Amino acid sequence: MSIIQLEDVLAARARIKRAVHKTPLMRSQKLSRMLGCRLYLKAEHLQKTGSFKARGAMHFLVNDPEPGEVYTTYSSGNHGQALSWAAEQTGKKAVIFMPEDASPAKVAAVKGYGGEVRYAGLSSIDRMNACLAFEEESGARVVPPFDHENIIAGQGTAMLEVLEDLPHFDVALVPTGGGGLLSGNSFVLKTLRKNAQIYACEPEVAADVKASLESGELKSIAYPATIADGLRNLRMGERNWAIIEEHVDGGLTCTEAGIRGAMRLYATYQKQFVEPSGACTLACLMENRDRFAGKTVVVYVSGGNIALPDYGRLVGEDEGQSG
């Protein structure tokens, strides 16, 4: 039996519908011409809290079989913001364990939504262990960033929206760190449109999902030095992998320069403010364009949370035309 069923995703959508946005599916004619495909952008950077993470976090809280007063998680930023926001909306408290090098903008956003920030090392393992220790001593409820049925079903609601707006397309490109977005959306897509393809997108220095898909077993990596801080997970979740292994068609990677180039293209042609993790999918399309020539491609823009000085520095680093 599958970890989730389509009914779980449909129920998740009904539970969170009034709390989150139905984000737009943007057609980009300029980028379509540049890249030789019919390109659509699923604008999850325009979601509540600036990323798709709001879907899963809110769904966990409103569908928690053992509700508590204090919720906690470990996050580089976007999931922490989402949980802090969801907790504030439902009258709960949130304690977020973040890396010592977390983006100041993401730390400020967590605090702005009422979350308490505690720092723990640099890697996802460091902050996970600190979070679990806090759970043990306090009794707080842990909301995993990706490896939970409620999170997977919540993130999968994005693909329901895509299919409503564009019932038929050839390929979806989804960024992946821990695998919550990819697992939920690949499950929905392959359940409803078996002939469509879906690819995992990662920086080439953080390509554990691609390695896992190619080897057929769950792989881990060392702490990756990528500007895409939301994709620095050392390995995806067990539940996520079980779905991804069955439903995802393959993995794509991109360079760091490609991510910066994609951010510039979004700013120049779409007038959209996108963080590196959110630009990874467009970068992967740019660097693998021949594979998708003439096809209808849906690119997920997963987040837009980045400090303005960091954004200016990254977008201003012109290392030649990446597209």
Buried (B, 14 or more C-beta within 10 A) or exposed (E): EEBBBBEBBBBBBEBBEEBBBBBBBBEBEEBBEBBEBBBBBBBBBBBBBBBBBBBBBBBBBBBBEEEBEBBBBBBBBBBBBBBBBBBBBBEBBBBBBBBEEBBEBBBEBBBEBBBBBBBBBBBBBBBBBBBBEBBEEEEBBBBBBBBBBBBBBBBBBBBBBBBEBBEEBBBBBBBBBBBBBBBBBBBBBBBBBEEBBBBBBBBBBBBBBBBBBEEEEBBEBEBBEBBBBBBBBBBBBEBBBBBBBEBBBEBBBBBBBBBBBBBBBBBEBBEBBBBBBBBBBBBBBBBBBEBBEEBBBBBBBBBBBBBEEBBEEBBEBEEEEBB
